[in-house]
Amino acid sequence: MTAKDFIELNQIELQLNMDIKETKKNIIQAGHKAVEELIKVAKEAIVTDSEDDLTADKLKNAAASKKLAIFDAFEILNRIQEEEDLLNNKPKEVEKQAFKGFAEGRSK
């Protein structure tokens, strides 16, 4: 491998890394838009004036849908934060685990 080939290979590698970073930034933007849509779903009223007779099953399904939207939004936000930290070269925070004995680990 000549020096020229080595330099060209490094330039291609740098370009690929930049493309990956731009793609990740685009995915992060799409994630923010998805969270906004999930927030809209969570804010919608379950009971509206036009629906007088809602069965318990329909209310339960609507509440479950809202709960799922909220949890999905938080999960997306957490992943966005992790990816932004990786893009900005921030070290991942490691949780310090305390020593637990057998009984302490099993008790709940």
C-alpha positions in Angstrom: 0.0 0.0 0.0 1.5 3.3 -1.0 1.2 6.5 0.9 -1.3 7.9 -1.6 -3.5 4.8 -1.2 -3.3 5.2 2.6 -4.3 8.9 2.4 -7.2 8.1 0.1 -8.4 5.3 2.4 -8.2 7.7 5.4 -10.2 10.3 3.5 -12.9 7.7 2.6 -13.0 6.6 6.3 -13.4 10.2 7.5 -16.2 10.8 5.0 -18.1 7.7 6.1 -17.8 8.8 9.7 -19.2 12.2 8.8 -22.0 10.5 6.9 -22.8 8.4 9.9 -22.8 11.4 12.2 -25.2 13.3 9.9 -27.5 10.2 9.7 -27.6 10.0 13.4 -28.4 13.7 13.7 -31.3 13.2 11.2 -32.5 10.2 13.3 -32.4 12.3 16.4 -34.5 15.0 14.7 -37.0 12.4 13.6 -37.1 11.1 17.2 -37.9 14.5 18.5 -40.8 14.8 16.0 -42.0 11.3 17.1 -42.0 12.4 20.7 -44.1 15.5 19.8 -46.7 13.3 18.1 -46.8 11.0 21.1 -47.4 14.0 23.4 -50.3 15.0 21.2 -51.8 11.5 21.6 -51.3 11.6 25.4 -53.0 15.0 25.6 -56.1 14.0 23.8 -59.2 13.7 26.0 -60.4 10.2 26.5 -64.0 11.2 27.1 -65.5 13.7 24.6 -68.9 15.4 24.7 -70.1 13.5 21.6 -69.5 10.1 23.2 -72.0 9.7 26.0 -71.9 5.9 26.2 -68.4 4.6 26.6 -68.0 1.1 27.8 -65.5 0.2 30.4 -63.5 -1.8 27.8 -63.2 1.3 25.5 -62.1 3.5 28.5 -59.5 0.8 29.5 -58.1 0.6 25.9 -57.9 4.4 25.6 -56.1 4.7 28.9 -53.7 1.9 27.9 -53.0 3.7 24.6 -52.1 6.9 26.4 -49.9 5.1 28.9 -48.1 3.4 26.0 -47.6 6.7 24.2 -46.1 8.3 27.4 -43.7 5.4 28.0 -42.7 5.3 24.4 -42.0 9.0 24.5 -39.8 8.6 27.5 -38.0 5.7 26.0 -37.3 7.6 22.8 -36.1 10.6 24.8 -33.7 8.5 26.8 -32.2 6.9 23.6 -31.9 10.4 22.0 -29.9 11.6 25.0 -27.6 8.5 24.9 -27.0 9.1 21.1 -26.4 12.8 21.6 -23.9 12.1 24.4 -22.1 9.6 22.1 -22.0 12.2 19.3 -20.6 14.8 21.7 -18.0 12.4 23.1 -19.5 12.6 26.6 -18.6 9.6 28.8 -21.4 7.3 29.7 -22.4 7.7 33.3 -21.9 4.4 35.2 -24.1 3.7 38.1 -22.3 2.6 41.2 -23.7 -0.6 42.4 -23.8 -1.2 46.2 -22.9 -4.6 47.6 -25.9 -6.6 48.4 -26.0 -9.8 50.4 -28.1 -12.8 49.5 -31.1 -11.7 51.7 -31.0 -8.1 50.6 -31.0 -9.0 47.0 -34.0 -11.3 47.4 -36.1 -9.1 49.6 -38.8 -7.0 47.9 
